[in-house]
Amino acid sequence: MRDPGRRLRLLLVGGGHSHLEVLRRFGRGSLPNVELLMISAYAEHHYSGMVPGFLAGQYREESVRFLLEPLVSAMGGVFRQGSVASLHPADQAVVLTDGTRVPYDLVSFGVGSRPAGSQSAEVASHASVVKPMSRVVELHHRLLAAAKSESEGAGKAYHAGVVGGGAAGVEIVLAMDAFLRDEGRRRDLFLVEAGESILEGYPRGFRRLILRIFADRSIRVMTGTRVAGVEPEALLLAGGRRLEAHLTVWLTGAVGDPLFRTSGLAVDERGFMLVDDGLRSVTDQRVFGAGDCVTLENYPDTPKAGVYAVRQGPVLWESLRAAVLGGRPPRYRPQDGFLSILNTGDGKALLHYKGFIVHSRWAFSLKDWIDHRFMEKYKRLVPSSS
């Protein structure tokens, strides 16, 4: 039994979209007998909606990131940088990679997803993995180096591409193309997808339009193509084909964080923690989660998209409050559809909403306005934050 004189500890693992909203509301002081601790592997949270624009050279890094320690501190919590290696619900504790045991009364996970296969030795050694999104800075540095290596390459094309034809893969390869083009770097870019089409789940007209954009920019698209191996300067495809690749970005289909599978909590077939409508683990109601790292038991087909994580933020907060103060938690129901805007890296964006599809500059302006409004909502909580 918890000592009634001790403050209840709320542990947030990861600085994802939903946890930003929990922080904002915690800062209002409505849970005075609760101490909040955030643990994140990275000191910065890069907003996924603006990452392609950052890579394309449209935004500076400080425009697309939150510094977590100042934000957590301003909201009355404590930040600790570290990686959680394991979760032990029976002991109400997590263990970090350095062996430190961190107890909790309530814990919430906002750690996002992992690209399938990203933990293999080949991929880890020879490919660029940009999830979690804070690793995008490493990719940016590689693109900068590529842009400066034109003379060293004696005018030869820079060969690079993305493995994974989801929305993130599409935006990243288009951003890479735009950046290298603007830097005057010759390039040969490709997108490899194991499925029969890219952007699975998007309308056919939307996919046709993005394929036309790829064709206009001479980006090769290879669907129904499996990867057999990754080398430092090449991508090996099933069947023996070898693609020259100075840079391979790994953005395959999403899987859950490995720590959930070893925790004893219920997970789905891809390793995502199963949660109820109150965003609580269906196994242990002291464990919460939101965003891409969880699957809703009653809505298992909900896409792994940032817009859902943003909408889950207020629900997660109210559910945590109910766990502290008593009462019934709220019920989250995913919206039937959502506005989808993909940055094509050329000052335009491809927009889809309820059957309406357009590729235009005003679509990018709308996306830019939405993204900056999101960033400002949290950045203004920390005076003079960068």
N, C-alpha and C positions, 0 to 999 in steps of 0.2 A: 504493500500500500504506500502511496506517495505521501511524504511528509507534508502536512497542510501548511507548514511554515515556509516551505521551499517554493520558489517560483517555478511554474510549469515551463518546460523547455520546448519550444517549437523549432524544429530543425528543417531548414529548406536546403535541399541538395540540388544545386544547379541554379543558374540565373536566367532561366527561360522566360518567355513572354508572360505566362500566368503568374510566375513568382514576382515579376515586377509589379503587378497589380496588388498582390498580397503585401508586398513591402509598402506600397503607397498607402494602403488602407491601415496597415499596422501603425504607420507613422502618425495617424490621427489620435492614437492613444486610447482606443476603445477596449484594449485588452491589457490593463495595467499590471496584472499579476502574471504576465507571460514574458519570458525572455526569448528573443528571436536570434537564432544563429544560422547564418548561411554559409554553406561549404560549396565551393566551386573549384573545378580544376583550373579555371582561368580567371585572372583578375579583371578581365574585360568581357563584356557580352556584346557581340556584333549582331546587329539586327538583320535577320535573314532577308527581309524584304528589300534592303538596300545594298546587300553584298554584291549582286551582279553590277549595280551601278558603280560601286567602289572599284571593282575589277576593270570595268570599262573606262575608268578615268573620269566619271561624271561626278563623283563625290570624293572628298578627302576622308581619311580614316576616322578622324575625330567626329565627323558628321554621322557616322554609321555605328558608333559604339557607345556603350555605357561603361564607365568605370565603376565596378561593383562596390568596392570598399567605401568610397565616399557616399554612395547612394544608401547602402545598408546602414552606415553610421548615422547619416542624416535622418533616417527613419527610426532610429532608436535601437537598432540591432547591432550584431557583431559579425564581421566577415572573417572567414578563414579560408585561405587558398589551400586546396588539397584535393586529391582524388579518392572517392569512395571505392574501396575494393570489394566490400561485402556488406550485406544487410542481414541483421539477426533479429527478426521480429520478436521471438520468444524472450530475448534479453533486452529488447527495446534499445538497440544500439547499432551503429554502423562502425565499420573498421576501415581506416584509411590505408592507402598503399604503404605508408611508412610504419604501419602497425598500431597507430594510435586508435584507441577505442573511444567513440563519442556517443554517450547515452542521449536519449530523447524521451519525451512524453508523447509527442506527436511528430511525425516526419512526413514531409511532402517532397516528391521527386518531380523535377522539371529539367531532365537531363537530355531531352530530345531522343533522336533515333541514331542508329549507326548504319552505314551502307553495308549490305550483305557482302561478306568476304573480306572486309577491310582489315580484319585482324590476322589474315594470313601473312606469313613472313615475306612473301614476294611483294604483295601489295604494300605492306608497311614499309618495305625497303625501297621500292622503285616507283611507287605512284604517289600522287598528292591527294590526300584525303581531307576534304574541307568540312567535314562534320565531326565534332562540333564546329560551328561556324567561326569560332575564334582562330581556327587554323587557316583561315582565308588569307591572313597576313603573309604566311609562308608562300602561298600561291602567288600573291601579288609581287613578292620579291623575285620569284622565279620569272615572272613575266617581264619585270623591269630588266632583269639580267638578259633575257632573250632579246629585248628591244635594243639593248646596247651591243649585242654580239654580231650585228650585221657585217661589220668589217672582218671579224674573225671567221665568219662563215663564208667569206668570199662571195657574198651575194646569194648563197643557197637559201632555200626556203626553210623556215622553222616548222618542224613537224610536231603537231600536238593534237590532243583530242580528249574526249570525255567518254567514259564507260558508264552508261546509264541514260536512258531516254525519257526520264521523268521531267517535271517542270524545272527542277534545279539544274539537271544536266543540260537542258535546252538553254536556259538563261546563261549558264556559266560559259558554254562554248561560244555563244554569241557575244558575250562580254569579252572573252579572250580575243576573238576575231576583231572586234571593234578597237580594242586597245592596241593590238599589234599593227592594225591598219593605220591608226592615227599616228603611231610611232614610225611609220614608213617601213615596217619590217615585212619582208616576204614571208608567206606562211602557207602551210598546207594543213588544214584542220579537218577533223573527223568526229563523228558521233557514233558510238557502237551501242546497240541495244539487243539484248537476247530475245525479247518479245517480237511479235510480228509487226508492231507499230510503236512509234514514239507517242508520248503523251496519252497513254492508255487512260480511258475514262473521260477524255475531252471529246467534244463533238467532232464529227468527221470534217466539217468545214474549217474548224479551227486548226486541225492537224494538216489539212491541205495547204492552208495559208502559211503555216510555219515551214512546211517543206519547200514552198516556193521561195521563202526568205532564205533558207539554206542554199537552195540552188542559185539564187541571185548572187550569193556571197561565196559560192564555190566551196561550201562546206559539205564534205561527203557524209552521207547518212547510211549506215549499214544496220538494218534490222534483221531479226532472226539469226543473229550472229553471236555465238558464245566465245568468251575469252578463255584461252587455255593456259595462258601464263603472262607474266609481266617481267620485262627485262629493263635494265637501266636506260636503253635507247630504243626499245621496241615493245610492241604489244603482239603477243602470239594468239592467233585465233584458232578455234577448233577447225580441224581439217588441214592444218599445217601452214596457213597463210601468216605472213609476218608483216606487220605494219611498222614502218620507221616512226619512232615517237620520242622526241627529245623530252616531252612532258606528257604524262598520262594522268588525268584527273579521275578519281574513282568515286562515282556517285550512283551506285547501283541501288536496287530496291531496299527499302528500310527494314531493319530488324531491331529488336529490343536490346537494351543494355544487358550484357551478360550477368550482371549482379542480380537481376530479377530471377533468372533461372535457378540460381543457387540459393535463393533466399527461403524457399519453401512456400512462397506466395503463389497463387494461381496466375498463370500466364497463358497467352494464346499460342498458336502454333509458330509464331514468329518471335516469341520471347517477350512480347509486350505485357506489362502488368495489367491484369484485368481489374477494372474498377466499376463501381455501381453508378447510379445516376447522381450520387453526391460526391463523385470523384474519390471514393474510398476504396481501398483494396477489398475485393470480395472475400478475402481470407482474413484480413485483420483491419478493423476499423480505426486503428491508430495510425495506419499508413495511408497516405494520400498520393495522388499523382495527377498530372494534367499535361496536355500537349501531346507531342509525338511519342512520348515514352509509354503511353498507356493505350489500351483498347477498352472502349465502353462495352460492357457486357451486353447491354440492351440495344446498342447501335454499333455493332462490330465493323460495319463497312464505312464508318466515318473516315474521310480522307485524313492523311497525315499532312496537314497544311496549317501554316501559322495563324490563319484567320480563326480556326477553331480554338487554338491555344489562347488567343486574345479574348475570345468570348467566354472561355472557361475561367478566366482570372477572377471575375466577381463571384462566380459560383464556388470556386475553390475557397475563397476568403470566407464566404458565408458558411460553408461546410466546416471549415476549421473553427470558426466562432461557435458554431453549434456544438462541436466536440468539446470546447472549453467551457462554455456557459450552460450547456444543456439545450434540449429542444431538437426538433426535427431538422435535418439538413435540407437544403434546397435540392431540387431535381433539375439536372441539366438535360436539355433536349437539343441536339444539334440542329442547326438551321438546314432547311431542305436544299438550299443551293447557296453559292456565294459568288461575289464578284471576283473574277480571276483576271489579273493583269500581269503579263510577262514582259519584262524589259528586254527589248531586242538590241540594246547597246548602241543604237544609231540615232538617239534622240526621239525615238518612237517606242510605242509599246503595243502589244497585242492584247486586246480586251475581249472578254467573253462574259455575258451576263444574260441568263434566261433566253438563250437563242440568238442574242445580238452579238455580232462579232465585228471588230474593226481593228485595223492596224494604223495608228496615226500618232501625230505629235500631241494632240490634245489628250489621248489616252495616257501617254507618258506624263503629261502635266498633272493629270488627275492622280496617277500613282504617286508622283513626287509629292503632291499636296497631302495625300493620305499618310505617306510614310513620314514626312516631316512633322505632321501633327502628332503621330504616335510618339516619335522621339522626343518632341518638346514636352509632352505630357509628363514624362519621367525625368528628363534632364533638368527641368525647371525646379525639381525638388531639391537639387543640390546647387547652391549658389556658386557661380563661376566654374561649373563643371565643364570638362572638355570631352 
